[in-house]
């Protein structure tokens, strides 16, 4: 059983002309889509990491504030 699917897609004329000149059109499109999806996933993970760092900074500041009173008590 094949691991490929036949699709009919619509492209802007300029892109279609460039794709038609590629030696292996299917491989070009598949590779391009894989790269696009990888970039999107990386951007999503980066945003998630940024939000986590920001939340961690808020929590760290709260902990620092809680312990700030001990700085001046002679210990």
C-alpha positions as CSV (number, residue, x, y, z in Angstrom):
1,X,0.0,0.0,0.0
2,X,1.3,3.4,-1.0
3,X,2.1,6.0,1.7
4,X,1.2,8.9,-0.7
5,X,-2.0,10.7,-1.6
6,X,-2.9,12.4,-4.8
7,X,-4.0,16.0,-4.3
8,X,-5.4,18.7,-6.6
9,X,-4.2,22.1,-5.5
10,X,-4.6,25.6,-6.8
11,X,-1.5,27.8,-6.9
12,X,-0.8,31.4,-8.0
13,X,0.3,31.3,-11.7
14,X,3.9,32.4,-10.9
15,X,4.4,29.6,-8.4
16,X,2.8,27.0,-10.6
17,X,5.2,28.0,-13.4
18,X,8.2,27.6,-11.1
19,X,6.9,24.2,-9.7
20,X,6.4,22.9,-13.2
21,X,10.1,23.5,-14.0
22,X,11.3,21.5,-11.0
23,X,12.7,18.0,-11.7
24,X,10.5,16.3,-9.1
25,X,7.4,18.5,-8.4
26,X,6.0,16.2,-5.7
27,X,9.3,16.2,-3.8
28,X,9.6,19.9,-4.0
29,X,6.1,20.5,-2.7
30,X,6.5,17.9,0.1
31,X,9.8,19.3,1.2
32,X,8.5,22.8,1.2
33,X,5.5,21.9,3.3
34,X,7.6,20.0,5.8
35,X,9.9,23.0,6.2
36,X,6.9,25.3,6.6
37,X,5.3,23.0,9.2
38,X,8.6,22.7,11.1
39,X,9.0,26.5,11.1
40,X,5.4,26.9,12.4
41,X,6.0,24.3,15.2
42,X,9.3,26.0,16.2
43,X,7.6,29.4,16.4
44,X,4.8,27.9,18.5
45,X,7.2,26.2,20.9
46,X,9.3,29.5,21.1
47,X,6.1,31.4,22.0
48,X,5.2,28.8,24.6
49,X,8.7,28.9,26.1
50,X,8.6,32.7,26.2
51,X,5.3,32.7,28.1
52,X,6.7,30.1,30.5
53,X,9.8,32.2,31.2
54,X,7.7,35.3,31.7
55,X,5.5,33.4,34.2
56,X,8.5,32.1,36.0
57,X,9.9,35.6,36.3
58,X,6.7,36.7,37.9
59,X,6.8,33.8,40.4
60,X,10.5,34.4,41.1
61,X,9.8,38.0,41.9
62,X,7.0,37.0,44.3
63,X,9.4,34.7,46.1
64,X,12.1,37.4,46.2
65,X,9.5,39.8,47.7
66,X,8.5,37.3,50.3
67,X,12.1,36.8,51.4
68,X,13.1,40.4,51.1
69,X,12.0,41.1,54.7
70,X,14.7,38.6,56.0
71,X,17.5,40.6,54.3
72,X,17.5,43.3,57.0
73,X,16.8,41.2,60.1
74,X,20.5,40.5,60.9
75,X,20.9,37.0,59.3
